[in-house]
Amino acid sequence: MEQTSLSIFEIIIWAGTAVSLLGLLGLVYCIVRVSRAKRAGMSDEEMRAELKKVVPLNLGALFLSVIGLMMVIIGIFLA
């Protein structure tokens, strides 16, 4: 039986994939949360308050996705 081990670059690629997927799940969560708020028929002020809560989560999820994709690209280039 041949034993293969992952190189550091393959680990970076898989870790970047996981981070990117985590960010993608965060973006989907933000979409679901805003769509629920729209369907709830909130007043204008309540909708603004809900959107103000979602914006930081959205930016954080986008940041995770970008960092994960950067990790994947760096891992591919250096492998």
C-alpha distance (Angstrom), angle and dihedral (degrees) to the residues before:
residue distance angle dihedral
M1 . . .
E2 3.75 . .
Q3 3.75 116.4 .
T4 3.78 118.1 -148.5
S5 3.74 125.6 -169.9
L6 3.75 127.8 -161.2
S7 3.76 117.4 -109.9
I8 3.79 119.6 -132.8
F9 3.81 89.6 -104.8
E10 3.79 92.9 55.0
I11 3.79 88.7 50.3
I12 3.82 89.3 51.9
I13 3.81 90.0 50.6
W14 3.81 93.5 50.4
A15 3.81 92.9 43.0
G16 3.80 89.7 50.2
T17 3.78 89.7 50.6
A18 3.79 90.8 52.7
V19 3.81 92.5 47.7
S20 3.79 91.2 47.7
L21 3.81 91.9 50.0
L22 3.79 89.9 49.4
G23 3.80 89.0 54.2
L24 3.79 90.5 47.7
L25 3.81 90.3 52.9
G26 3.80 88.4 51.1
L27 3.80 90.9 52.9
V28 3.81 91.0 49.9
Y29 3.81 89.0 49.9
C30 3.81 90.4 53.4
I31 3.80 91.5 49.5
V32 3.81 91.6 50.3
R33 3.80 92.3 47.1
V34 3.80 93.7 51.5
S35 3.79 93.2 44.9
R36 3.82 90.1 52.0
A37 3.80 89.4 50.5
K38 3.82 90.6 51.4
R39 3.81 92.1 49.6
A40 3.80 91.6 48.4
G41 3.80 90.1 68.3
M42 3.78 95.2 -129.5
S43 3.78 122.7 -178.3
D44 3.79 118.9 -103.0
E45 3.80 93.5 -98.9
E46 3.80 93.6 47.9
M47 3.81 90.6 48.6
R48 3.80 91.2 50.9
A49 3.79 90.8 50.0
E50 3.82 91.3 50.4
L51 3.80 92.1 48.1
K52 3.80 90.6 49.4
K53 3.81 88.0 57.0
V54 3.81 93.3 48.2
V55 3.83 98.4 47.9
P56 3.85 96.0 73.4
L57 3.81 90.6 47.0
N58 3.78 90.0 49.4
L59 3.80 92.8 50.4
G60 3.81 91.6 46.8
A61 3.80 91.6 50.9
L62 3.80 90.9 47.9
F63 3.81 89.6 50.1
L64 3.81 91.3 52.0
S65 3.79 91.2 50.0
V66 3.79 92.5 50.6
I67 3.81 93.7 46.7
G68 3.81 90.6 48.6
L69 3.80 92.3 50.5
M70 3.81 89.9 48.3
M71 3.79 89.7 53.2
V72 3.80 91.0 50.8
I73 3.80 92.7 49.2
I74 3.81 93.3 46.8
G75 3.81 90.7 48.0
I76 3.82 91.1 50.8
F77 3.80 93.8 47.5
L78 3.79 93.9 48.3
A79 3.81 97.5 40.9
